[in-house]
Amino acid sequence: MAIVNAWAVSTAGGKLASFQYEPGHLGPEEVDIEVEYCGICHSDLSMLDNEWGISAYPLVPGHEAIGRVIALGDIAKEKGLKIGQRVGIGWNAYSCMHCEQCLKGEHELCTTGRATIVGHHGAFASQLRSHWVWAVPIPDGVDPASAGPLLCGGITVFAPLLDNHILPTDKVGVFGIGGLGHMAIKFLKAWGCEVTAFTSSSSKYEEARSFGATHTASSTNTEELKKLAKSLDFIVVTANVSLDWDSIISLLKPGGRLHVVGAVLEPIPVYALSLIVGKKSISGSPAGNRVQTDQMLQFAAHHKIAPKVEYFPMSKVNEALDHLRAGKASYRIVLEADFK
């Protein structure tokens, strides 16, 4: 039986240490990949700290994996994947393929699906296992070394463009210019939208414009927000902190939508009349489905879109996590597997 080398934490908030496990028998619909790169997402920190109350230890984080297929179950062999093919595995690792959501193509909403790092060992490891549907081929034109963050953060901000039928003529606001926000700006710019980047740090204005933002504005200055009232068709919130929600909703044109993808832990208070009078709406979404993930990667390849990343060897994973916790990541961190 093969042994998987990994980095795991044994208690909430602890440091990762070397860890080994046996993956067990490969199921007929399963795929094993040898991990080459794995991005670090803020969700990894949330799981490490049991911030959502769903972590199980020992916990191997990592859900933005890029690697080569090294084993295929008997059914997985018939699904277009080949040994040696480069694929990516994001937040989702398993979908049943027979519930109502799966049959509609909404595999990310599977009623019995499993996330890559929830009750499942993740990709801070020498290899990773998933259902074949979530082993997504990486197309030519996408740099595998920086592609990992596209499989979680990238699809999380790309899928809402499809789900909400965003038009190239729309004016869109992005709140939070970090790991997700900078990718949202790049996608929206290539989509054709006029983008306003909102951030609490004026030092990010110039870089936000370099990502494709047409305008920049403060996310915390109420007076500045008032000047932009009723100017936006769509707003995507990528930050995971509480904001001035009334002021943000006032930015929307009649019929506009506020869409949340940042895991804000506090309730979002809303006055019903602020939605009713302007026929406005609030929504949220997780990572996208498999078809949307393929479309996102094809779009990234066509428009040469890649996240801005910095690299650490996986053996320095604790230093990388400290770097992220300190808010020093610019803008995503990718770990390079160095088990050999």
Secondary structure per residue as TSV (DSSP state, phi and psi in degrees):
chain	resnum	aa	ss	phi	psi
A	1	M	-	360.0	130.6
A	2	A	-	-67.1	148.6
A	3	I	-	-109.4	131.5
A	4	V	E	-97.4	126.3
A	5	N	E	-89.8	135.7
A	6	A	E	-150.9	176.0
A	7	W	E	-119.6	123.6
A	8	A	E	-135.3	156.7
A	9	V	B	-113.1	141.0
A	10	S	S	-99.1	-19.7
A	11	T	S	-140.8	156.6
A	12	A	T	-58.6	129.6
A	13	G	T	79.0	3.5
A	14	G	-	-81.2	177.2
A	15	K	-	-87.6	147.7
A	16	L	-	-76.2	143.3
A	17	A	E	-133.9	161.2
A	18	S	E	-58.5	138.8
A	19	F	E	-148.8	142.8
A	20	Q	E	-127.7	148.0
A	21	Y	E	-152.5	159.4
A	22	E	-	-96.6	125.4
A	23	P	-	-74.0	-13.8
A	24	G	-	81.8	-176.8
A	25	H	S	-66.7	136.4
A	26	L	-	-74.9	121.1
A	27	G	-	-72.2	162.9
A	28	P	T	-62.4	-27.1
A	29	E	T	-104.4	12.2
A	30	E	E	-100.2	158.6
A	31	V	E	-131.5	136.7
A	32	D	E	-108.3	135.9
A	33	I	E	-122.3	147.9
A	34	E	E	-87.6	118.5
A	35	V	E	-73.4	128.8
A	36	E	E	-102.3	-44.0
A	37	Y	E	-139.8	151.0
A	38	C	E	-147.1	124.5
A	39	G	E	-73.5	158.2
A	40	I	E	-108.5	128.4
A	41	C	-	-114.0	155.0
A	42	H	H	-60.1	-26.5
A	43	S	H	-63.0	-29.5
A	44	D	H	-62.8	-41.8
A	45	L	H	-63.4	-43.0
A	46	S	H	-60.9	-40.0
A	47	M	H	-72.1	-40.5
A	48	L	H	-58.6	-38.9
A	49	D	T	-91.7	2.4
A	50	N	T	53.3	39.5
A	51	E	T	-64.8	-27.7
A	52	W	T	-100.1	-1.5
A	53	G	S	72.2	22.7
A	54	I	-	-125.0	7.1
A	55	S	-	-78.6	144.8
A	56	A	-	-125.5	136.8
A	57	Y	S	-114.6	148.7
A	58	P	S	-66.4	142.2
A	59	L	B	-116.4	123.2
A	60	V	-	-100.4	109.4
A	61	P	-	-76.2	-175.2
A	62	G	-	105.8	109.5
A	63	H	-	-140.3	29.3
A	64	E	-	-131.7	62.4
A	65	A	E	-93.8	140.8
A	66	I	E	-125.0	132.1
A	67	G	E	-169.9	-175.4
A	68	R	E	-104.6	139.2
A	69	V	E	-66.2	127.5
A	70	I	E	-118.9	-13.7
A	71	A	E	-156.6	143.2
A	72	L	E	-133.0	132.1
A	73	G	-	-68.0	166.7
A	74	D	T	-58.3	-39.1
A	75	I	T	-77.9	-39.9
A	76	A	G	-59.3	-29.1
A	77	K	G	-62.0	-23.5
A	78	E	G	-95.6	10.3
A	79	K	T	-108.3	19.2
A	80	G	T	92.1	-2.7
A	81	L	-	-90.7	150.3
A	82	K	-	-130.5	148.0
A	83	I	T	-59.4	133.8
A	84	G	T	90.7	-11.9
A	85	Q	-	-70.1	141.4
A	86	R	E	-86.4	128.3
A	87	V	E	-136.2	169.5
A	88	G	E	-127.1	148.1
A	89	I	E	-128.3	124.6
A	90	G	-	-103.1	-139.3
A	91	W	S	-63.6	-37.1
A	92	N	E	-95.4	138.7
A	93	A	E	-116.9	-26.6
A	94	Y	E	-141.8	141.2
A	95	S	-	-139.4	146.6
A	96	C	-	-75.6	-27.1
A	97	M	S	72.1	8.8
A	98	H	-	-134.1	-5.4
A	99	C	S	-76.5	170.3
A	100	E	H	-57.7	-42.2
A	101	Q	H	-66.0	-43.2
A	102	C	H	-64.0	-41.1
A	103	L	H	-66.5	-24.1
A	104	K	T	-85.2	-1.8
A	105	G	T	88.4	6.1
A	106	E	-	-96.4	62.3
A	107	H	G	-61.0	-27.2
A	108	E	G	-70.0	-14.4
A	109	L	G	-106.3	14.4
A	110	C	-	-50.9	132.5
A	111	T	T	-69.8	-20.5
A	112	T	T	-123.1	16.8
A	113	G	-	-67.0	162.5
A	114	R	E	-125.4	135.4
A	115	A	E	-79.4	157.2
A	116	T	T	-63.6	-29.3
A	117	I	T	-122.0	17.8
A	118	V	S	-113.5	105.3
A	119	G	S	67.4	24.9
A	120	H	S	-156.0	137.0
A	121	H	-	-73.7	130.6
A	122	G	-	-89.2	-157.1
A	123	A	S	-102.8	10.2
A	124	F	S	-79.5	64.8
A	125	A	B	-160.5	166.9
A	126	S	S	-73.8	-26.6
A	127	Q	E	-149.4	164.4
A	128	L	E	-143.0	144.6
A	129	R	E	-116.9	143.2
A	130	S	E	-153.5	171.0
A	131	H	E	-68.9	149.4
A	132	W	G	-59.3	-32.1
A	133	V	G	-65.0	-25.0
A	134	W	G	-98.1	3.6
A	135	A	-	-89.6	94.6
A	136	V	E	-93.8	120.1
A	137	P	E	-59.1	137.2
A	138	I	-	-92.2	117.1
A	139	P	-	-74.4	159.3
A	140	D	T	-59.2	144.0
A	141	G	T	97.1	-9.9
A	142	V	S	-107.2	120.6
A	143	D	-	-69.3	115.8
A	144	P	H	-62.6	-28.3
A	145	A	H	-67.6	-27.0
A	146	S	H	-114.4	4.5
A	147	A	H	-78.9	-22.2
A	148	G	G	-49.0	-51.3
A	149	P	G	-60.6	-21.0
A	150	L	G	-65.8	-29.3
A	151	L	G	-74.5	-12.6
A	152	C	T	-126.6	-72.0
A	153	G	H	-59.4	-41.1
A	154	G	H	-64.0	-51.0
A	155	I	H	-70.0	-27.8
A	156	T	H	-63.4	-35.3
A	157	V	H	-94.6	-15.5
A	158	F	H	-84.8	-41.5
A	159	A	H	-56.6	-38.3
A	160	P	H	-61.5	-25.5
A	161	L	H	-65.7	-37.3
A	162	L	H	-77.1	-48.0
A	163	D	H	-61.9	-34.9
A	164	N	T	-102.8	9.8
A	165	H	T	53.4	48.9
A	166	I	-	-66.8	133.9
A	167	L	-	-98.7	153.4
A	168	P	T	-61.6	-20.3
A	169	T	T	-88.7	-2.6
A	170	D	-	-74.3	149.5
A	171	K	E	-101.9	121.5
A	172	V	E	-123.7	137.9
A	173	G	E	-106.2	140.8
A	174	V	E	-120.8	118.9
A	175	F	E	-100.3	123.4
A	176	G	-	96.8	102.1
A	177	I	-	-104.6	71.1
A	178	G	S	-123.4	-140.4
A	179	G	H	-58.4	-46.0
A	180	L	H	-80.1	-44.7
A	181	G	H	-60.0	-39.8
A	182	H	H	-68.4	-31.6
A	183	M	H	-72.7	-36.2
A	184	A	H	-59.8	-43.2
A	185	I	H	-62.1	-44.5
A	186	K	H	-62.2	-44.3
A	187	F	H	-64.5	-45.6
A	188	L	H	-64.6	-38.8
A	189	K	H	-60.2	-47.3
A	190	A	H	-67.8	-27.2
A	191	W	H	-68.8	-24.1
A	192	G	T	109.0	1.6
A	193	C	-	-78.7	154.7
A	194	E	E	-86.5	119.5
A	195	V	E	-112.8	131.3
A	196	T	E	-110.2	122.1
A	197	A	E	-95.3	124.4
A	198	F	E	-109.0	126.8
A	199	T	E	-146.5	151.8
A	200	S	S	-81.8	-6.7
A	201	S	-	-116.4	108.4
A	202	S	G	-63.6	-18.7
A	203	S	G	-67.1	-14.9
A	204	K	G	-92.6	-3.4
A	205	Y	H	-57.7	-50.8
A	206	E	H	-63.3	-42.1
A	207	E	H	-68.4	-36.8
A	208	A	H	-59.4	-40.1
A	209	R	H	-66.6	-33.5
A	210	S	H	-68.0	-26.4
A	211	F	H	-77.9	-17.0
A	212	G	T	128.4	1.2
A	213	A	-	-66.6	135.0
A	214	T	S	-79.9	-37.7
A	215	H	E	-133.6	158.0
A	216	T	E	-131.1	151.0
A	217	A	E	-157.1	160.7
A	218	S	E	-74.5	138.7
A	219	S	S	-89.7	-4.6
A	220	T	S	-121.6	-10.9
A	221	N	-	-87.4	104.8
A	222	T	H	-59.5	-40.5
A	223	E	H	-65.2	-39.4
A	224	E	H	-66.3	-38.2
A	225	L	H	-66.1	-36.6
A	226	K	H	-60.1	-35.4
A	227	K	T	-67.2	-18.7
A	228	L	T	-104.8	13.8
A	229	A	T	-56.1	140.7
A	230	K	T	57.0	36.8
A	231	S	-	-111.2	-8.9
A	232	L	E	-120.5	141.4
A	233	D	E	-83.4	-32.2
A	234	F	E	-149.6	139.9
A	235	I	E	-129.1	131.9
A	236	V	E	-114.9	126.6
A	237	V	E	-101.6	113.7
A	238	T	-	-102.0	-12.2
A	239	A	-	-72.8	153.9
A	240	N	-	-112.7	32.8
A	241	V	S	-125.2	159.2
A	242	S	-	-68.4	144.1
A	243	L	-	-130.0	177.6
A	244	D	-	-81.5	84.5
A	245	W	H	-64.5	-37.4
A	246	D	H	-61.2	-43.7
A	247	S	H	-65.9	-36.6
A	248	I	H	-68.1	-44.1
A	249	I	H	-62.5	-33.1
A	250	S	H	-67.8	-16.2
A	251	L	T	-72.5	-20.9
A	252	L	E	-76.3	141.0
A	253	K	E	-69.8	164.5
A	254	P	E	-54.8	133.0
A	255	G	E	84.7	1.7
A	256	G	E	-76.0	166.1
A	257	R	E	-132.1	135.5
A	258	L	E	-101.6	121.7
A	259	H	E	-120.4	127.4
A	260	V	E	-107.7	125.0
A	261	V	-	-121.8	-12.5
A	262	G	S	-79.8	137.4
A	263	A	-	-79.6	73.2
A	264	V	-	-71.4	122.8
A	265	L	-	-82.6	-24.6
A	266	E	S	-86.1	152.1
A	267	P	-	-60.6	150.6
A	268	I	-	-101.7	105.1
A	269	P	-	-76.5	134.1
A	270	V	-	-138.6	135.2
A	271	Y	-	-83.1	125.0
A	272	A	H	-56.3	-39.3
A	273	L	H	-64.6	-28.9
A	274	S	H	-66.6	-22.9
A	275	L	H	-90.3	-44.1
A	276	I	H	-63.8	-49.2
A	277	V	T	-60.9	-40.2
A	278	G	T	-100.1	9.5
A	279	K	T	50.0	45.9
A	280	K	-	-96.7	164.4
A	281	S	E	-144.6	159.0
A	282	I	E	-125.6	136.9
A	283	S	E	-146.9	174.2
A	284	G	E	-152.2	166.9
A	285	S	-	-159.5	152.9
A	286	P	-	-87.7	-159.5
A	287	A	S	-63.8	159.2
A	288	G	-	-80.7	179.7
A	289	N	-	-82.3	-179.9
A	290	R	H	-66.0	-43.8
A	291	V	H	-62.7	-42.7
A	292	Q	H	-63.7	-35.2
A	293	T	H	-65.2	-43.2
A	294	D	H	-60.6	-44.3
A	295	Q	H	-63.2	-40.3
A	296	M	H	-62.4	-43.5
A	297	L	H	-66.7	-39.3
A	298	Q	H	-64.7	-40.6
A	299	F	H	-63.6	-43.3
A	300	A	H	-62.6	-41.5
A	301	A	H	-65.1	-43.6
A	302	H	H	-64.7	-40.2
A	303	H	H	-100.0	5.8
A	304	K	T	56.0	48.7
A	305	I	-	-98.4	128.7
A	306	A	-	-143.0	146.4
A	307	P	-	-68.5	153.7
A	308	K	-	-83.3	121.1
A	309	V	E	-129.7	160.4
A	310	E	E	-129.6	153.5
A	311	Y	E	-114.8	144.3
A	312	F	E	-133.4	146.2
A	313	P	E	-67.3	147.6
A	314	M	G	-61.5	-27.2
A	315	S	G	-66.2	-14.9
A	316	K	G	-105.3	30.9
A	317	V	H	-60.9	-36.2
A	318	N	H	-67.0	-37.7
A	319	E	H	-64.8	-39.0
A	320	A	H	-64.0	-42.5
A	321	L	H	-65.7	-39.6
A	322	D	H	-62.6	-38.4
A	323	H	H	-61.2	-41.9
A	324	L	H	-70.0	-44.1
A	325	R	H	-60.0	-33.9
A	326	A	T	-78.6	-0.6
A	327	G	T	73.3	23.6
A	328	K	-	-99.1	-3.7
A	329	A	-	-67.4	138.5
A	330	S	S	-135.1	92.2
A	331	Y	S	-107.5	-19.6
A	332	R	E	-129.8	154.5
A	333	I	E	-111.8	135.4
A	334	V	E	-121.5	131.0
A	335	L	E	-93.2	135.2
A	336	E	E	-99.9	118.2
A	337	A	-	-59.9	129.1
A	338	D	-	-138.5	45.4
A	339	F	-	-76.5	-26.3
A	340	K	-	-79.6	360.0
